[in-house]
Amino acid sequence: MTVLETPILREVQSNHRSPAGVHLVARDYPRGMRIDLHMHREAQLIYAAKGTMQVATPGGRWLVPPDRAVWVPAGLEHAIDLLADIEMRTLYFDLAWLKREKRYEGLTREFVVRVSPLLNQAILALFDPRNTEERTELLVRLVMLELHQAEDSATFVPLPHEPRCRRAAMIVLDDPTALHDIDTLAREVGTSARTLSRLFSSETQLSFKSWCQRARVAAAIQRLSIDANVSVKQLATQLGYASVPAFSAAFRQVTGRTPTEFAGK
């Protein structure tokens, strides 16, 4: 496993250590690029001011559209796939500072953050080269206050660890557009439908049906992010929904927005 020192990126547009113990890195990435599996000694908040990315950890896959960010603890291996052209803004937090400031509680696991307009502006303002030390420290504290109030797991697709359940999950993720029947899936992985249903609930805290719905919505987010020409009707059909309203309802249930609102159409 590669342990990367910060800064990890080439052609860094903004790269300095603030007085508050936060290392800032800004970089634009092209669609289709992948940052392979790695880890950092610092904790980090990864935010795409523009574009959508997928962050994979041992625990699952996080779809991160522009109104979300992802918190990655120090030492957690992860990979990042850029699903669209990305304007990435990353904050690396020194662990000593987090502990000294008593900000580490609840930040030892990965999670997605719903980025409010206030948090968005605070993150972007940190990259202003005119910042004074006092302004930077205030902005960092504002980010941390917002961070603790903004956790949102809606775009997370948890991956089970139990071997049979994980194999079933990967079959679904390999083709989330198919209508996967739990009885057929259970036979494929060598167990009963009842056992597989129980495993999904215990391993992911979601029912099999809810997990599949989230996987399908994640596939929809990915498609909307990379194909500006796809219509909501086309996407609903491709993902196996009976109608556009059914698809929109499922999408809103997971993300809080309709597909049209998400795509900005």
Secondary structure, DSSP 4 states (H G I P E B T S, - for coil): --EEPSP--SS-SEEEE-TTSEEEEEEEE-TT-EEEEEEESSEEEEEEEES-EEEEETTEEEEE-TTEEEEE-TT--EEEEESS-EEEEEEEE-HHHHHHTT--TT-SS-EEEE--HHHHHHHHHHT-TT--HHHHHHHHHHHHHHHTT-B--TTEEE---SHHHHHHHHHHHH-TTS---HHHHHHHHTS-HHHHHHHHHHHHSS-HHHHHHHHHHHHHHHHHHH-TT--HHHHHHHTT-SSHHHHHHHHHHHHSS-HHHHHT-
